[in-house]
Amino acid sequence: MYSRNSFGSYYPISSTIHKLNPIMKLINFIITILVLILSNNLQINIFVLVLTIIMMLLSYVPFKYYFNTFWSLRYIYLFLIFFLYSLGINFNDTVCYLIKLIVVVEYLNILAFTTSPSESVYGIERFLSMFNFLMLPVNKIAIKINSILRYFPLLLVVNYKTIKAQSSRGIDYYNSNIFGRGYVFMSLLSNSLRLTKVKSKEINYASELKLYNDKRYRTNYETNRVGFNDIFFFMFHLALLYACVVEKGLL
C-alpha cells in the first residue's frame, strides 16, 4: 500500500526533515496555512514557497516524486489561472493564489513522505490533547484526520494505476487531447474513488493488526524530542507569521 514508488506515501530514509518532531511538523504546517490565508503579499508568499522547496530538498526524497504531484495537477493550476483571469484578478494576486495552492499540496506531500502513519497519528494526538477537557475522543479523531490527510495522495496513486490499466483496454489517456483526457478522467473517477476507499479500509485494518488501539492513549516507542532543527524551522515559520501580522497592521 505504501511504497517508494508511489508519491504521497511514506518514504523511509534518514534526513533532517524525517527526524523533525511530528508535533512540530504539524504546528509548522498550521502556521504556514495561517500565513497563506492572511497574506496576499507576493514577497511573503514567495518566501513561503522557497521555505517549502528547501524542506523538500532536505527531505532527501527524490524530487521527481514532488514533481509528479505537481505535474498530475497541472490542469487544475491552469484552470485556476484562467478562472482568476476571467474574474479580473491582477497578475500579482493570481501568482499569489497559485503559490498558495502549490505550497499546500507540496507541504502535505512533505508531511506524508517524511512522517510514518503511526507517527502522524501520534503527532495529531499530542496536538489535540489540549482539548481533552472537552471529553473528545482524541484518539479516534487523530486517526480520522490522518486518513483524510493521506486520502488525496492515495487517490492520485490509485487514479494513476487505473489509467495505466485502462490504457491497454482501449481507453487511452496519454494519446488523447485535453478533451479526451477529461472524458477518460471523469469516466474512471468513480472507480478510482471506490478503489481508494477500499485501500483506506485496508490501511486502517493493517493498523488494527499492528495492535493499535484507538480506545486508549497510544504509547510512542520512538523518542520524539524537540531538538535544534525543530526550533530552527519553527523560528523560520514564526518569522513568516510575524511578517504577515505586521503587513496586516495587527501589531
Residue pairs with C-beta under 8 A, 6 or more apart in sequence:
1 9
1 199
1 202
1 203
1 206
2 9
2 10
2 117
3 9
4 11
4 12
6 153
6 157
7 65
7 66
7 68
7 69
7 109
7 153
7 156
7 157
8 69
8 108
8 109
8 112
8 113
8 150
8 152
8 153
8 154
8 156
8 157
9 112
9 113
9 150
9 153
9 154
9 157
10 112
10 113
10 114
10 115
10 116
10 117
11 59
11 61
11 65
11 113
11 114
12 116
13 60
13 61
14 60
15 58
15 59
15 60
15 61
15 114
16 58
16 59
16 229
17 55
17 58
17 59
17 60
17 110
17 114
18 59
18 60
18 114
18 115
19 227
19 229
20 114
20 229
20 230
20 233
21 123
21 224
21 225
21 226
21 227
21 230
22 115
22 119
22 120
22 122
22 123
22 126
22 224
23 123
23 126
23 127
23 224
23 226
24 226
24 230
24 233
24 234
25 111
25 114
25 115
25 123
26 111
26 123
26 124
26 127
27 127
27 234
27 237
28 233
28 234
28 237
29 107
29 111
31 237
31 238
31 240
31 241
32 48
32 52
32 103
32 107
32 237
32 240
33 104
34 241
34 244
35 44
35 48
35 237
35 240
35 241
35 244
36 45
36 48
36 100
36 103
36 104
38 244
38 245
38 248
39 45
39 243
39 244
39 247
39 248
40 93
40 96
41 96
41 244
41 247
42 92
42 95
42 96
44 240
44 243
44 244
44 247
45 95
45 96
45 99
45 100
45 103
46 99
47 240
47 243
48 99
48 103
48 240
49 99
49 102
49 103
51 236
51 237
51 240
52 103
52 106
52 107
52 110
55 107
55 110
55 233
56 63
56 66
56 106
56 109
56 110
57 63
59 110
59 113
59 114
61 113
61 114
65 109
65 113
66 106
66 109
69 105
69 106
69 109
69 153
69 156
70 102
70 105
70 106
72 156
72 160
73 105
75 178
76 101
77 98
77 101
77 102
80 97
80 98
80 101
81 94
81 98
84 93
84 94
84 97
85 94
89 97
108 149
108 152
108 153
109 153
111 120
111 149
112 149
112 150
112 153
115 123
117 146
117 150
117 203
117 207
118 207
118 210
118 212
119 222
119 224
120 146
120 149
120 150
121 142
121 143
121 146
121 212
121 218
122 218
122 220
122 224
124 141
124 142
124 145
124 146
125 138
125 139
125 142
125 217
125 218
128 136
128 138
128 141
128 142
129 138
131 138
132 138
139 214
139 215
139 216
139 217
139 218
140 214
143 204
143 207
143 214
147 200
147 203
147 204
150 203
151 196
151 200
154 196
154 199
154 200
155 192
155 193
155 196
158 192
158 195
158 196
158 199
159 185
159 188
159 189
159 192
159 196
162 188
162 191
162 192
162 195
163 173
163 184
163 185
163 188
166 173
166 184
166 188
167 173
167 174
171 184
171 187
171 188
172 184
173 180
173 181
173 184
173 185
176 183
176 184
212 218
242 251
245 251
